[in-house]
Amino acid sequence: MPIDRSRIERWLREDLGHHDVTNHVPGETAGRLIATEDGVTAGIETAAAVFDHLDVETEVLVDTGDRVEAGQQVLAVDGPARAVLRGERVAVNVASHASGIATRTRAAVDAAREASAARRTPDDRTANSREIGDGVRIAGTRKTTPGLRGIEKRAIVAGGGDTHRLDCSQMVMVKENHIAEMGFESAIAHFRERASFATKIEVEVERPADGRRAADAGADIVLFDNLAPDAVAEGVAELSDDTLAEASGGITIETVPEYAATGVDVVSLGSLTHSAPALDYSFRTG
């Protein structure tokens, strides 16, 4: 998806200010963006768009979602030295942030696959015969940086994850505050009446038994929030196969396999976006 050029202009204006002396460097130069640690790429096209906005020639050397090793070049540029240097910091920051999210997401996806590989035998599966750990999706949340949601959500996809809902219009999520205001069944009914027939209803529950209660009240998806894996498995066992189950809340990369093994369809982690460390890149000219 092309990045909005007005957004790039705002980024550059924020970084350069009204009187940029630092980058008044004469002549032409070439530059290269190099990974200084292993990771998964994202945001490289956006970094290239920053340079393109400044009339610098670019060549993207990797595909989105590629694994890269320390020392690998991911982007090459060529143009006026002043323009190259003006775009450098914005381009590097965007690529580093997005690639950090993609790298963290890939780690979560790989962790979920551990649960799939170690799937229990048929006799050990949950009561509703869900395939434990098989095909579990890793998803992000709305815990994104204002103004950067599109970049962060695309980075999740680059890492092999699912965006979840991009905004509030894509799905109704009935959370604890809605239930506190209107009551459990009343809140679900309230939103069901107002939502389109094509809009799914997800209900957040904090007790295993409330999963079945939410499904009976009309939830398409039940989110087991801030529960231990054994409690999630207990709640999932009571759901029919046509109700999707999600686990979220305090889940880490290390505990993803435990939650993936509960029988849920989705494991979502806000930390994919709000806590992903940037992937380190170095930009060199000459």
C-alpha positions in Angstrom: 0.0 0.0 0.0 1.5 3.4 -1.0 2.4 5.6 1.9 0.6 9.0 1.9 3.2 11.6 0.7 1.7 14.2 3.0 2.6 12.0 5.9 6.2 11.7 4.7 6.3 15.5 4.4 5.1 15.9 8.0 7.8 13.4 9.2 10.5 15.3 7.4 9.3 18.7 8.6 9.3 17.4 12.2 12.8 16.1 11.9 14.4 18.9 9.8 12.8 22.0 11.3 12.6 25.3 9.5 16.4 25.9 9.0 18.3 22.7 8.3 22.0 23.5 8.2 23.2 20.0 9.3 22.5 18.4 6.0 23.8 21.1 3.6 26.4 18.8 2.0 27.3 19.3 -1.6 27.7 16.7 -4.4 26.2 13.3 -5.1 26.5 10.2 -3.0 25.3 6.6 -2.6 23.9 5.2 0.6 23.0 1.8 1.9 20.8 0.5 4.7 22.3 -2.5 6.5 20.9 -4.7 9.2 23.2 -5.0 12.1 21.4 -7.9 13.7 19.3 -10.8 12.6 15.6 -10.2 12.1 12.6 -10.0 9.8 12.1 -7.1 7.4 9.2 -4.7 7.3 8.8 -1.0 6.5 11.6 -1.1 3.9 9.3 0.1 1.1 8.2 3.0 3.4 11.8 3.9 4.0 12.3 3.9 0.2 9.3 6.1 -0.2 10.9 8.7 2.1 14.0 8.9 -0.2 11.8 8.8 -3.3 9.9 11.8 -1.9 13.2 13.6 -1.9 14.0 12.6 -5.5 16.6 10.1 -4.5 16.8 6.9 -6.5 16.2 3.8 -4.5 16.5 0.0 -4.8 14.8 -2.3 -2.3 17.0 -5.4 -2.0 14.7 -7.6 0.1 11.0 -8.6 0.2 8.7 -7.7 3.0 8.8 -10.5 5.6 12.3 -11.8 4.6 14.6 -13.0 7.3 17.9 -11.0 7.2 21.2 -11.6 8.9 23.5 -9.0 10.5 25.5 -7.3 7.8 22.9 -7.8 5.1 22.1 -4.8 2.9 18.3 -4.2 2.5 18.1 -0.8 0.7 20.4 1.1 -1.7 20.0 4.8 -2.6 21.7 7.2 -5.0 21.3 10.9 -5.3 22.2 14.4 -4.0 24.1 14.1 -0.7 21.8 16.7 0.9 18.7 14.9 0.0 20.1 11.5 1.0 21.1 12.8 4.4 17.8 14.6 4.9 15.9 11.4 4.5 18.3 9.1 6.4 17.0 9.3 10.0 13.3 9.2 9.1 13.8 6.2 6.8 15.9 4.3 9.3 13.5 5.0 12.2 10.5 3.7 10.2 12.3 0.6 9.0 13.7 -0.2 12.4 10.4 0.1 14.2 8.4 -1.9 11.6 11.1 -4.6 11.4 11.2 -4.9 15.1 7.4 -5.6 15.1 7.8 -8.1 12.3 10.6 -9.8 14.1 8.7 -10.1 17.4 5.6 -11.4 15.5 7.7 -14.1 13.8 9.0 -15.2 17.1 5.4 -15.5 18.4 4.3 -17.4 15.3 7.2 -19.8 15.6 6.4 -20.3 19.3 2.8 -21.2 18.4 4.0 -23.8 15.9 5.8 -25.5 18.8 2.4 -26.2 20.3 1.3 -27.6 16.9 4.3 -29.8 16.6 3.8 -31.1 20.1 0.1 -31.5 19.7 -1.5 -34.1 22.0 -2.9 -37.4 20.8 -6.6 -37.6 19.9 -7.4 -39.1 23.3 -5.9 -36.0 25.0 -7.8 -33.4 23.0 -10.4 -31.1 24.6 -14.0 -32.2 24.8 -15.1 -30.4 21.7 -12.4 -32.1 19.6 -10.6 -28.9 18.7 -7.1 -29.5 17.2 -4.9 -28.3 20.0 -2.3 -25.9 18.7 -3.1 -26.6 15.1 -3.6 -23.5 12.9 -3.5 -21.1 15.8 -3.3 -17.5 14.6 -1.1 -14.9 16.3 -2.8 -11.5 16.2 -2.1 -7.9 17.2 -4.4 -5.6 19.0 -5.4 -1.9 18.9 -2.5 -1.1 21.2 -0.7 0.8 18.4 1.0 4.1 18.1 -1.4 6.9 17.0 -0.6 7.8 13.4 1.4 4.7 12.8 -1.2 2.0 13.0 -1.1 1.2 9.3 2.7 0.7 9.3 2.5 -1.4 12.5 -0.3 -3.6 11.4 1.4 -4.3 8.1 4.5 -5.2 10.0 2.5 -7.8 12.0 1.5 -9.3 8.7 5.1 -9.3 7.5 6.0 -11.3 10.5 3.3 -13.9 9.7 0.6 -12.6 12.1 -3.0 -11.4 11.8 -3.9 -7.8 12.1 -7.0 -8.5 14.2 -9.4 -5.6 13.7 -7.8 -2.5 12.1 -10.3 -0.2 13.8 -13.5 -0.2 15.8 -15.7 -0.4 12.7 -14.4 -3.8 11.6 -15.7 -5.8 14.5 -17.7 -5.1 17.7 -15.7 -6.1 20.8 -17.8 -6.1 24.0 -15.3 -5.4 26.8 -15.5 -5.2 30.6 -16.5 -1.6 30.6 -19.5 -2.2 28.3 -20.6 -5.1 30.5 -20.2 -2.9 33.6 -22.4 -0.2 32.0 -25.1 -2.4 30.6 -24.9 -5.9 32.0 -23.6 -9.1 30.3 -26.4 -10.3 28.1 -27.9 -6.8 27.7 -24.6 -5.5 26.3 -24.3 -8.3 23.7 -27.9 -7.8 22.7 -27.5 -4.0 22.5 -24.6 -4.3 20.0 -26.1 -7.2 18.1 -29.1 -5.0 17.3 -26.9 -2.2 16.0 -24.3 -4.1 14.1 -24.5 -5.1 10.4 -25.3 -8.7 9.6 -21.7 -8.9 8.3 -20.1 -7.6 11.5 -18.8 -10.2 14.0 -19.4 -9.7 17.7 -16.5 -10.6 20.1 -17.1 -10.7 23.8 -14.3 -10.5 26.4 -14.7 -12.8 29.4 -12.7 -13.1 32.6 -14.1 -16.4 33.8 -14.1 -19.8 32.0 -17.8 -20.3 32.5 -18.7 -17.0 30.9 -17.4 -18.2 27.6 -20.4 -20.5 27.0 -22.6 -17.8 28.4 -21.3 -15.3 25.9 -21.7 -17.8 23.0 -25.3 -18.5 24.1 -26.0 -14.8 24.1 -24.9 -14.4 20.5 -21.1 -13.9 20.5 -19.3 -15.1 17.4 -15.9 -14.9 19.1 -15.1 -15.4 22.8 -12.0 -13.7 24.1 -10.6 -15.3 27.3 -8.8 -12.4 28.9 -6.1 -12.5 31.6 -6.7 -16.2 32.4 -4.1 -18.9 33.0 -3.7 -21.5 30.2 -5.6 -24.2 32.2 -8.5 -21.8 32.8 -8.6 -20.9 29.0 -8.7 -24.6 28.1 -11.6 -25.1 30.5 -13.5 -22.4 28.9 -12.7 -23.5 25.3 -13.9 -27.0 26.1 -17.4 -25.7 26.6 -17.6 -23.9 23.2 -19.1 -25.4 20.1 -16.8 -25.6 17.0 -18.6 -22.7 15.3 -17.6 -20.2 18.0 -14.1 -18.9 17.7 -12.0 -18.7 20.8 -9.2 -16.2 21.5 -6.8 -15.8 24.4 -5.3 -12.5 25.3 -3.9 -10.5 28.3 -0.4 -10.7 29.6 0.7 -13.4 27.1 4.5 -13.4 26.3 6.5 -15.0 23.6 7.6 -17.6 26.2 4.0 -18.5 27.2 2.5 -18.5 23.6 2.9 -22.3 23.3 1.0 -22.9 26.5 -1.9 -20.8 25.3 -1.8 -22.2 21.7 -2.2 -25.7 23.3 -5.5 -24.7 24.9 -7.6 -25.1 21.8 -8.0 -21.4 21.0 -8.1 -20.3 17.4 -6.3 -17.0 18.1 -3.6 -15.8 20.5 -3.4 -12.0 20.6 -0.5 -9.9 22.0 -0.5 -6.2 22.5 3.2 -6.4 23.0 3.7 -7.1 19.3 3.3 -3.4 18.7 3.7 -1.6 22.1 6.8 -3.4 23.3 8.7 -4.7 20.2 12.3 -3.5 20.3 13.4 -1.8 17.1 15.6 -3.9 14.8 18.9 -2.2 14.5 19.9 -0.8 11.1 22.9 1.2 10.1 22.9 3.7 7.2 26.2 4.5 5.5 27.1 6.8 2.6 30.0 7.0 0.3 
